[in-house]
Amino acid sequence: ERHAGCSCITASVDDIHFEHTIGVGKVVNIIANVNRAFTSSMEVGILVTCEDLYTDRQWKVCHAFATFVARRTEAGKVQLKQVIPRTQMEQMEYSLAAERRRMRLIHAEIITDLLNSSAAQLGECQEYQDAVPAERTRVESVELVLPPHANHQVSTFGGQIMAWMENVATIAASRLCNAHPTLRTIDMFHFRGPSHIGDRLVLKAIVNNSFKHSMEVGVCAEAYQGGEPLRHINSAFMTFEVLDSDRKPSTVPRIRPEPVDGKRRYQEAIARRKIRLDRKYIISCKQTQVPLSVPWDPSNQMYLSYNNVSALKLMDTRNNWVLTSEKNKVRLYTLEENHVLCFKVEMHVSVPAEQTFHLLSDLRRRKEWDRHYEECEVINHADEDDTLYRVATPSVSKGGKSKDFILLASRRKPCDARDPYLIALRSVTLPTHPPTEDCTRGEVLCAGFTIWEESSTVTKV
């Protein structure tokens, strides 16, 4: 609201992974910043850390991203002012916010498609001896929204709704494991509508499925007032673990799902778990920990594309590149870090930026100007922004084998004038294209082009 200058409402919160817990008597530090403003919405980054005053130890609890929307005024829709990033960190978050927004907009549709396809492939639910009936974990609670639960707009705090939802989810998880569970993740969720002072909130939770060391709890929040029908406010999926005396995850009991809807939730929980593991494997790791080549399939395409683009943006926003040489107005920069040597080549071309983007986007045309590209074939047009290629390059030594690469090319047009056109490349693996004896399989962690419009006829690449 400080940035917008008007009332704002919480629209959504991205996936949250709690790295550590917070104990009684600890100090919690919360830092929030507007990373980027779009037309009427903005992304706010929230960093939560914990501090032990007796040992002077600090640790990160979670890093969340929430989307807020400026509330309409009598004059109509509010046009938000742009955020001007100044530090390297602000520039990085500003750039990545556009990619996170893109992922949010397609998230629900992609997750639905993946759940439908994955659930259909899973078949019947597996039976376990001594499994706990899912019905035993069902919890329902009703909360009355009072003035302390609401903000200055008389709407219930989103955090209050989430706290109530976590309470019933914790009870449901406890009924399965007969212990005190620890919340580990909350999947991305959207607030479907507001609730106000005087509303009764009906909160329902049930364990959808349990795995070796974790369990997924589904929670639904509905609101009503007087004789009104129930209004769906929010739904969330929370993952819990049970920690032993050494703070290690212990084994949890298996669940026996109810017929029909219970089996559907059971199977969809398996699919969501795979999506979570893919996301954690691809996104949550530090860039130096991500394997060079990651298996590609439709279930992780969204996260691979995000990782591909964000890696190039992160590299481009670094401010410690060293100018190594300059010749014919072409500059060569280098950056050595963590035993990795990176190169950046910068030049200006007398071609409009959009035309440059379209020419460089199609890797099949690259062999017209790059002698290191011998062959390039399209393997799969995943969507209008992502394409899989097989690229063959000549041997670097006389008599040696040629190299080939399986590359994911992700292209992005700018959201506004502060964004470049972008083409990001990284290696992936495909079971349909294994390494062959004729070629040495090469690996690319991060490569591509950032294309900046300097004028209507001059472009910086």
Steps between C-alpha positions, in 0.01 A plus 500: 500500500799731554595447135146506358375790710166324541344189654630164372378143529697173501441312176736201532805357671762288319621162626654535846772265625581528871871425534504516881256530788458778756494418871335683788716789626673558165492835319341505153622757246281572196616714207259582216572689178307570181712327236302617200171670413297409195178670384291465816684217680838476666732229629616531861798296615487395866810369679449340842800434722530387860741616770610343827595786731693274739733343241497787246411242232279593204342279237270528199148362547345565158494737204150559363354698210149643526295680236294800608241683291411867543133534592285688250404856587199705388716622212547142380801266476818623670810532283803419717823698473805304391767379740846636422766243600829650617716228655612179329266298724205725414578473129518122526166471684340751261607290204399166654161636609384507138588133460329405828189689386496306175520174696213610728271580208539155344544306826137399565437382144824301479455340843144394406620342174786321679272371775251367248765324293701372797198375697380309196838322472519403868216246492369345820602614847757282672376310806714496815460291814418702814410801284305772680157580349507851354162572659664481843713805413209719392473828694238774478503828690294820496656838581316831551675798339532772765648853473853390613502252208435770238701777339407865452291398197283280728624193307647200680879497501628245248757393758222438753316276256823310432567466875155346553555273201836387639339424837246256355765352266732439798220321689425282195868410464525427875210255478696299246841496670394536868780755541561870452570556128717774350376706204748483212330642188188681386421477130423815301148621573261776392244680713175443312302765687497712816339439838392771742427569866199295605569215256517144622794318344457126456842329485528140384816287488584138418821307431499429126799266496806405702844403378801358677599817687226749419126546457284736295200666665232671292323797661194692384366830641141609435310799638136585567298759687148439626302287258736558205639205305866406558758701307829330408777726635817294465646152461853390580718189507744476789781249548595388851784294647549344842847567642676263737726596793784572254274729293496246218176402318353177637279246324128584495208252478339430165150621415199308370298735277123524491323374186457731199606851619750359749670293231507800268668712771738212577614475137521874445717531811751261338505716188541819705788342692681428175444861392636623838810281472560622145466859614732452798754316281500765227423832672581481869863391457772758469612542141833327573313197639268446203620215276617608157234300320153442644244255357223684312138394496164686498469476881813710562494715185367805687775485764778421251395796286498725810844373605635546149391864475578596861854355475576722199344805670703438814819474299421814302432713810836417663710813547843337530562420132857592395562653157772280349527633145333730247540477123290643218247626758451147634566465872599178676436471874593216735383395844671228705319370807471163679750344256276596206609738224219696328520711184289791381532650151335839442445683173264741323320417176308726265189284507176567692480309829187302413647387168825403675297298749316308227819432303691367804202306641507238225816299569468331160618826339803531726725294273464782242724718718655268761753247365474302826148389405519219244148365544190609687166321506180566690407211728185644653313830504392476864302826473532839335781601738693174549663279237727195527789474251778258417813691401815345349837681513838411345784343697733741675797272432622347176360152450279521808129431523248771432278615786124514531271674748135463596394856577190662644457845346269732696410836347343797672377835373536802732223591744597867485779730381731393786500138383707354216396245245648175623597160355625253762668166428582206726560126461229246572481125456239315296452121499421524128843652429767314700874558437637319194843351421551744213485812717614614842200634693568858612341687789392864533400633843413855397530684168297728277435856386370814668384752242458865602332762284728808488297676230259409221794385284781414748502196728746387767552120507 
